Amino acid sequence: MRIETERLIIRNIEMKDRDDLGEYMLQRVDKMFEGYPDFNEDKIEEEIKYRCESEEFFAVELKDEHKVIGNIYLGVRDFNSKELGYVLNENYHFKGYGSEAAKAVVQWAFSQGVHRVFAECTPLNIYSWKTMEKIGLKREAELRQNVSFHKDEAGNPIYWDTYVYGALSTDNI
């Protein structure tokens, strides 16, 4: 897959993206909203191989710099649906790259015959759900305490609520 926007190239992840992937993944280790609390330098090689072989992860590359600044996830789900996710290098936040990439990928998915695209995030992750709204996804639900990426001091899971956003191929995205 290859999508070009004004500033970005969205494409399959390649082994040459290793250092860029490691850079933004290592930023996520202690982040509240991520499921990578044990990611470290030793796991970069394993992660880049996994993502290169996956048909669900795509690199977000800056056209001008030829630098991978994050990834888009488009997971295969039942009923001709895809689940959208995105992670960007913190050094490239607040420049509109996330919404530019996410919108392009959603439009591409619909052009490929996908019926529905949805995404989830905690209500606490304001920037993520605002990105979903910016690209035209609609809030469909709030699920109570349905995910856990971290544990408390006693080892018990910390559960979060999530918003569910979605769009249909018939929506004007």
ABEGO torsion letter per residue (X at the ends): XBBBBAABBBBBBBAAAAAAAAAAAAAAAABAABAAAABBAAAAAAAAAAAAABAABBBBBBAAAGBBAEBBBBBBBBGGBBBBBBBBBAAABGAGAAAAAAAAAAAAAAAAGBABBBBBBBAABAAAAAAAAAAGBBBABBBBGABBABBBAAGBBBBBBBBBBBBBAABBX
